[in-house]
Structures are given as C-alpha cells and as structure tokens.
Amino acid sequence: MKQEIIYDFFDKIDTEEKAYWLGFLFADGNVTKRGDVLNVNLQIKDKDHLQKLASVFNKSLKTARDACRGKIFMKSVLRVCSTYLCRSLIAKGIVPRKTYIDSDVFCHVPKNLIRHFIRGNMDGDGCICRFIGYGKIRFRVDFLGRSKFIHELKEILEKQFPDDPFYATSYQSLWRLCICFNPRVYKVLSWLYDNSNIHLERKHKKYLSLKNDIEKAVA
C-alpha cells in the first residue's frame, strides 16, 4: 500500500521536529526558482541524519558525485517535488536563492520552540570548533548568515543570556555571530542540545566533548 506523503508538514510550526527541520532547511535546504522542488544535499557521512528528514515525506535518498576544489566526493541527496510544500516553506522565509535574500524566518517560530529552530540551523550551517589556545583546550561557535538573521539571532541570545555579550560582525557578503569563552559556549550549547530529541550526532558529540572538558576543569 502506497504511503501518503505529508506535504503540509511545515504549514504550522508547532512541534520540536518541525521547528528543528525548518531551521535545518533555512541553512541547508534549497527551493528551486520555479518553487516546485525542495533539494537538500549533505555529505555522505550525514546520510543517516538526512534520512530522518526524508522519512517525514516517505522518500528515499539518492547518492551522487560532486566536486569541490578539484576533489571528487559523494553526497546524499533528498529531492521532494511539491509546489504546495515549497510554497509553505517560501512563506516561512526559505525562498529560492535564499543565500542572497535577507528573509524573515524567526517570526514564524513560536518562542517555546525557538531553541530547536536554532539547533537545526546550527546543525545545518553552524560550526563548533575545538582548538588549542594559550596551552588550553578552547571552543568556539559560529553562525553565518544574512544581516537580518544574524542580528535577530543575536537579540534572541541576549535575551536568553542577559549576562553574556554577543557580537555580530560582517564577513565578506554575509554576517557572522561568533561565541567564544568556554563557559559561554557551554551555556549556549547546553540550551540548544540538552533534552533534545533530534540533532546531528557529530555536532552533539562535540558539545558532549566540551561538557566533559568543562566538568573536568571545575572538578
């Protein structure tokens, strides 16, 4: 028996899963110019994670070759053909050529689900860096996006963590929000990842590594 495809999944953002995937698609999703196809391409090591989204639409993934800087690599591809789904996403800020458009998105996510949206965006396009500085293990979190998105994200974090400063700086044609200082990074990542039901496993592991380092330091 053929399973029904849920094209109205994003009509109302009222669950953790919907908020998370909206954030993820705002980072890594692509709606075609015609507004009738949703494409998501991830590196092959994140195939299992992309399959979770594919399962929402009862779709299977394809594998394709791609090239970057002269190197050939494999990627996982999700393709959902639906004008209705794409119109729903466009109405929430995931527009064709969104890399070049400063669209509104936070206004479509209820406040009680906003951390799940941000976690989805982090898993899609954010960066958790671990490095050695002045002989100590240090962590940094980066968000990258258009001006409106980054500045609204900054305001949300400032309200959530009123004792911590957050800075947004221009970066080429985009804006970047960089979070440094291990205790601050720990607070933000704890807010994003603790008690979450869906996350990208490799980034969640980076958070757990930071958590372990912090707990060792204060023990």
C-alpha positions in Angstrom: 0.0 0.0 0.0 1.4 3.4 -1.0 2.1 5.7 1.9 0.7 9.2 2.0 3.2 12.0 1.6 2.8 14.8 4.1 3.3 17.9 2.1 1.7 20.1 4.7 4.3 19.3 7.3 5.5 22.9 7.6 2.1 24.6 7.4 2.1 25.1 11.2 5.3 25.1 13.3 4.0 23.5 16.5 6.5 20.7 17.4 10.2 20.4 18.1 10.6 18.3 15.0 9.0 20.9 12.7 11.0 23.8 14.3 14.2 21.8 14.0 13.8 20.9 10.4 12.7 24.4 9.5 16.0 25.7 11.0 18.0 23.0 9.2 16.4 23.8 5.8 17.0 27.5 6.4 20.6 26.6 6.5 20.9 23.7 4.0 17.7 23.5 2.0 17.2 24.8 -1.5 13.9 25.6 -3.1 14.1 25.8 -6.9 13.4 29.0 -8.8 10.2 27.6 -10.1 9.1 26.9 -6.5 8.2 23.3 -7.0 11.2 21.2 -5.8 13.0 21.1 -2.4 16.6 19.9 -2.6 18.9 19.0 0.3 22.4 17.8 -0.3 24.6 16.6 2.6 28.0 14.9 2.8 27.7 11.2 2.8 28.7 10.8 6.4 25.5 12.6 7.4 23.3 10.3 5.4 21.5 8.8 8.4 20.6 12.3 9.6 19.2 13.3 6.2 17.2 10.1 6.1 15.3 11.2 9.2 14.0 14.2 7.2 13.4 12.0 4.1 11.2 9.8 6.3 8.9 12.7 7.0 8.0 12.7 3.3 8.2 8.9 2.8 11.2 9.5 0.5 14.4 7.6 0.0 17.8 9.2 -0.5 19.9 9.1 -3.6 23.7 9.2 -3.8 25.5 11.5 -6.2 29.0 12.6 -7.1 30.1 16.2 -6.6 33.3 18.1 -7.0 34.9 20.9 -4.9 38.4 22.4 -5.4 39.3 19.6 -7.8 38.3 16.8 -5.4 35.5 14.3 -6.1 33.3 13.3 -3.2 30.0 11.5 -2.6 26.9 13.2 -1.2 23.4 12.2 -0.1 20.6 13.9 -1.9 16.9 14.4 -0.9 14.6 15.7 -3.6 10.9 16.4 -2.8 8.7 17.5 -5.7 5.8 19.5 -4.4 4.6 23.0 -5.2 2.5 23.0 -2.1 5.4 22.1 0.2 7.7 24.7 -1.4 5.0 27.4 -1.1 4.7 26.6 2.6 8.5 26.9 3.0 8.7 30.1 0.9 6.0 31.7 3.2 8.3 31.0 6.1 11.4 32.5 4.6 13.0 29.6 2.8 12.9 31.2 -0.6 14.6 30.4 -3.9 18.2 31.8 -3.9 17.9 32.5 -0.2 21.7 32.9 0.1 21.2 36.3 -1.5 17.9 37.3 0.2 17.6 38.6 3.8 14.2 37.0 4.5 12.2 36.8 7.7 12.1 33.4 9.5 12.2 33.8 13.3 8.7 35.4 13.3 7.3 32.0 12.1 8.6 30.0 15.1 6.9 30.1 18.5 9.1 31.3 21.3 8.9 27.9 23.1 10.3 26.2 20.0 13.0 28.8 19.1 15.9 26.8 20.5 15.0 23.8 18.3 15.0 26.0 15.2 18.4 27.5 16.2 19.8 24.0 16.8 18.6 22.9 13.4 20.3 25.9 11.8 23.5 25.1 13.9 23.4 21.5 12.7 22.9 22.6 9.1 25.3 25.5 8.7 26.9 26.4 12.1 30.3 25.5 13.3 31.6 24.1 16.7 35.3 24.5 16.7 37.8 22.8 19.2 41.3 24.2 19.3 44.3 24.9 21.5 44.8 28.5 22.6 47.5 29.5 25.2 48.0 25.9 26.1 44.4 25.2 26.9 41.5 23.4 25.0 39.1 26.1 23.8 35.8 26.0 21.9 34.1 28.5 19.6 30.7 28.5 18.0 30.0 30.3 14.7 26.7 31.2 13.0 26.8 32.6 9.5 24.0 34.3 7.5 22.5 37.4 6.2 22.3 40.5 8.3 18.7 40.3 9.5 19.0 36.6 10.5 22.3 37.1 12.4 21.1 40.3 14.2 17.8 38.7 15.2 19.7 35.6 16.5 21.9 38.0 18.5 18.8 39.6 20.1 17.4 36.2 21.0 20.6 35.1 22.6 21.0 38.3 24.5 17.5 37.9 26.0 18.2 34.2 26.9 21.6 35.0 28.4 21.4 38.6 29.6 24.8 38.4 31.5 26.7 37.5 28.4 27.8 39.7 25.5 27.3 38.5 21.9 28.9 40.2 18.8 27.9 40.2 15.2 30.5 41.2 12.5 30.4 41.5 8.8 32.1 38.7 6.9 32.6 39.1 3.2 29.0 39.5 1.9 27.5 37.9 5.0 27.4 38.4 8.8 28.9 36.1 11.4 28.0 35.7 15.1 30.9 34.2 16.9 30.6 32.9 20.5 33.9 32.4 22.4 34.9 31.8 26.0 34.3 28.2 27.1 31.7 28.8 29.8 29.6 31.0 27.5 29.9 28.4 24.7 28.9 25.7 27.1 25.8 27.7 28.2 24.6 28.2 24.7 25.2 24.7 23.5 23.5 23.3 26.7 20.5 25.4 25.9 20.4 24.1 22.3 21.3 20.4 22.8 20.2 19.3 26.3 17.0 17.3 26.3 16.7 17.5 22.6 15.0 14.6 20.7 16.6 15.4 17.3 20.1 16.7 16.5 23.1 16.0 14.2 25.0 13.3 16.1 28.5 14.5 15.2 27.8 18.1 16.5 26.1 16.7 19.6 29.3 14.8 20.3 31.3 18.0 20.0 29.0 19.5 22.6 29.5 16.5 24.9 33.2 16.8 24.5 33.1 20.4 25.6 30.8 19.5 28.5 33.4 16.8 29.6 36.2 19.3 29.4 34.3 21.9 31.4 33.4 19.4 34.1 37.0 18.2 34.4 38.2 21.8 34.8 35.9 22.6 37.7 36.2 19.2 39.4 
